[in-house]
Amino acid sequence: MRESSADPLGSFRRVNVEGTLNLARQAAAAGVRRFVFVSSIKVNGEATPPGKPFSESDAPLPADAYGVSKLEAEQGLRELAVRTGMEVTIIRPPLVYGPGVKANFAALLGAIQKGRLLPLGAVQNLRSFVAIDNLVDFIFTCADHPLAANETFFVSDGHDLSTPGLVHGLARAAGVSARVPSVPLWALQAGAALLGKRDALERLCGNLQLDISKARHVLDWAPPLGVADALQQTVAGRKGS
């Protein structure tokens, strides 16, 4: 979120494209049957209209260098699969959380635990998340399910949360009271504009939903860990760190 590279796309390409394809070529040469690539929902974009989640049939529309690099890695892997016969399965998760989570999710949890005011009560959005245990379970499913070969799947907890809902869920897990007063969205937007934080506000207030129907129906997969338990594990992991 605080990109400092003079050439962010070049930096991401070296890792997400060149690094991935180098590993995949070696895997194919060694006779690996299937290569599972954890991509990102950023390949599809940064936001969804209310009530219209992303699906795997949507055209990719990455909005930043990271998303572009992940899309290019996917394209390279598909070409490699055609040339070598190695199966490739692509997974596009949203924000991943769990014990040891970092960055914005950790900052939000820290603010809740410290009792800070979070004026987000008026926000009416929905966002998809995926707990690390659910993501790992899905990766294992994709590794050996016969119908996962050469397919792309979305994955999430299967229960989307509003930002106030996430705050309240984390507060319950932490055993504290959530302080979430309602401030009109226009006021939040004006404040964010003054502070140069429009993108950060969009991540808090915007919609980003994934439709995981394909994973459910094709792979007969369901998230093994519920959201409340996943948030509890996340909070417990922070306390233990």
C-alpha positions in Angstrom: 0.0 0.0 0.0 3.0 2.3 0.5 4.9 1.5 -2.8 8.4 2.9 -2.7 9.9 1.2 -5.8 10.8 3.5 -8.7 9.5 0.7 -11.0 6.8 -1.2 -9.0 5.7 -3.3 -12.0 9.2 -4.4 -12.8 9.8 -5.4 -9.2 6.5 -7.4 -9.0 7.3 -9.0 -12.3 10.6 -10.3 -11.1 9.0 -12.1 -8.2 5.4 -12.9 -9.3 6.0 -13.6 -13.0 9.7 -14.6 -13.5 10.0 -16.3 -10.1 6.7 -18.2 -10.5 7.4 -19.3 -14.1 11.0 -20.4 -13.2 9.6 -22.6 -10.5 6.8 -23.9 -12.7 9.2 -24.8 -15.5 11.4 -26.8 -13.1 8.3 -28.5 -11.7 7.2 -29.5 -15.2 10.7 -30.8 -16.0 10.7 -32.9 -12.8 7.4 -34.5 -13.8 5.1 -32.7 -11.4 1.5 -33.5 -12.4 -0.2 -30.4 -11.1 0.9 -26.8 -10.2 -1.4 -24.9 -7.9 -0.8 -21.1 -8.1 -2.2 -18.7 -5.4 -2.9 -15.6 -7.4 -5.1 -12.7 -6.1 -8.6 -11.2 -6.6 -6.7 -8.1 -7.5 -6.5 -9.7 -11.0 -10.2 -8.9 -11.3 -10.1 -5.4 -9.8 -10.4 -3.5 -6.5 -14.2 -3.2 -6.0 -17.6 -4.7 -7.0 -21.0 -3.0 -7.4 -23.4 -3.7 -4.6 -24.9 -7.1 -4.9 -22.7 -8.1 -7.9 -19.7 -10.1 -6.7 -16.9 -11.1 -9.0 -17.1 -14.5 -10.7 -14.5 -16.5 -12.5 -16.2 -15.6 -15.9 -15.5 -11.9 -15.4 -12.8 -10.3 -17.6 -9.7 -9.5 -15.6 -9.2 -5.8 -14.8 -6.3 -5.3 -12.5 -5.8 -1.7 -11.2 -2.3 -1.8 -9.9 1.1 -3.3 -10.6 0.6 -6.2 -8.2 -2.6 -7.3 -9.9 -1.0 -6.9 -13.3 1.9 -9.1 -12.3 -0.4 -11.8 -10.9 -2.4 -11.8 -14.2 0.7 -12.1 -16.2 1.9 -15.0 -14.1 -1.5 -16.7 -14.7 -1.2 -16.2 -18.4 2.4 -17.6 -18.4 1.3 -20.6 -16.5 -1.5 -21.4 -18.8 0.9 -21.2 -21.8 3.3 -23.5 -20.0 0.5 -26.0 -19.3 -0.3 -26.2 -23.0 3.4 -26.8 -23.9 4.2 -29.3 -21.2 1.0 -31.0 -20.3 1.4 -30.1 -16.6 -1.9 -29.3 -15.1 -2.3 -25.8 -13.6 -4.9 -24.7 -11.1 -5.2 -21.0 -10.2 -6.7 -19.7 -7.0 -7.7 -16.1 -6.5 -8.2 -15.2 -2.8 -9.3 -12.0 -1.3 -7.6 -10.6 1.9 -6.2 -13.5 3.9 -6.3 -13.3 7.7 -5.4 -15.4 10.7 -2.9 -15.7 13.5 0.1 -13.4 12.7 -1.8 -11.3 10.2 0.0 -8.1 9.3 -0.6 -4.7 7.6 -4.1 -3.1 7.6 -5.9 -6.0 9.2 -3.5 -6.0 12.1 -3.7 -2.2 12.4 -7.5 -2.4 12.6 -7.4 -5.1 15.2 -4.9 -3.1 17.3 -7.1 0.0 17.1 -10.1 -2.1 18.4 -8.1 -3.6 21.2 -7.0 -0.1 22.3 -10.5 1.1 22.4 -10.1 3.7 19.7 -13.1 5.4 18.0 -13.7 4.0 14.5 -16.4 6.2 13.0 -17.6 3.6 10.5 -21.0 2.7 11.9 -22.8 4.2 8.9 -20.8 2.1 6.3 -23.1 -0.3 4.5 -20.7 -2.5 2.4 -19.9 -6.1 2.0 -16.4 -7.6 1.6 -15.1 -11.1 1.2 -12.3 -12.4 3.3 -10.6 -15.8 3.7 -9.2 -17.3 6.9 -5.7 -18.9 6.4 -7.1 -22.3 7.5 -9.8 -22.2 4.9 -7.4 -21.1 2.2 -5.0 -24.0 3.1 -7.8 -26.5 3.0 -8.8 -25.2 -0.4 -5.3 -25.5 -1.7 -5.1 -29.1 -0.7 -8.5 -29.7 -2.4 -7.2 -28.2 -5.6 -4.0 -30.2 -5.4 -5.7 -33.5 -6.0 -9.3 -33.0 -7.1 -9.6 -34.3 -10.7 -12.0 -31.5 -11.7 -9.6 -28.8 -10.5 -7.2 -29.4 -13.4 -6.6 -26.3 -15.6 -9.3 -24.3 -13.8 -9.5 -21.0 -12.0 -11.3 -20.7 -8.7 -12.3 -18.0 -6.2 -12.1 -18.8 -2.5 -13.5 -17.1 0.6 -15.0 -17.8 4.0 -18.4 -18.0 2.3 -19.8 -15.3 4.6 -19.2 -11.7 3.6 -18.8 -8.9 6.2 -19.5 -5.2 6.3 -16.7 -3.2 7.8 -18.8 -2.5 11.0 -19.6 -6.2 11.1 -15.9 -7.0 10.9 -15.1 -4.5 13.7 -17.8 -5.9 16.0 -16.7 -9.5 15.2 -13.1 -8.7 16.1 -14.2 -6.9 19.3 -16.3 -9.9 20.4 -13.3 -12.1 19.8 -11.0 -9.8 21.8 -13.5 -9.4 24.6 -13.8 -5.6 24.3 -16.5 -3.2 23.3 -16.5 -1.9 19.8 -16.6 1.9 19.5 -18.1 2.4 16.1 -20.1 5.7 16.0 -22.0 6.5 12.8 -20.5 9.4 10.7 -22.1 10.2 7.3 -20.1 8.7 4.4 -19.7 12.2 2.8 -18.0 13.4 5.9 -15.6 10.4 5.9 -14.9 11.0 2.2 -14.2 14.7 2.8 -11.8 13.9 5.7 -10.1 11.2 3.6 -9.6 13.6 0.7 -8.0 16.3 3.0 -5.6 13.7 4.4 -4.8 12.0 1.1 -6.4 8.8 2.2 -9.1 8.2 -0.4 -7.7 4.7 -1.3 -7.6 3.7 2.3 -11.2 4.8 2.9 -12.3 2.9 -0.2 -10.8 -0.3 1.2 -12.8 0.3 4.4 -16.0 1.4 2.9 -16.2 -0.1 -0.6 -17.6 -3.5 -1.7 -15.4 -6.3 -2.8 -17.3 -9.6 -3.0 -16.4 -13.0 -4.5 -18.8 -15.6 -5.7 -17.4 -19.0 -4.7 -20.3 -21.0 -6.3 -17.8 -22.7 -8.7 -15.7 -24.0 -5.8 -18.8 -25.3 -4.0 -20.4 -27.0 -7.0 -17.5 -28.2 -9.0 -15.2 -29.3 -6.1 -17.9 -29.9 -3.5 -15.9 -27.6 -1.2 -17.2 -25.7 1.8 -15.1 -23.6 4.2 -14.3 -25.8 7.2 -13.8 -22.9 9.6 -16.6 -20.5 10.5 -15.9 -16.7 10.6 -16.4 -16.3 14.3 -13.9 -19.1 15.1 -11.5 -17.7 12.5 -11.6 -14.2 14.1 -11.1 -15.8 17.5 -8.0 -17.6 16.3 -6.7 -14.3 14.8 -7.1 -12.4 18.0 -5.6 -15.3 20.0 -2.6 -15.4 17.6 -2.0 -11.7 18.1 -2.1 -12.0 21.9 0.5 -14.8 21.7 2.8 -12.9 19.4 
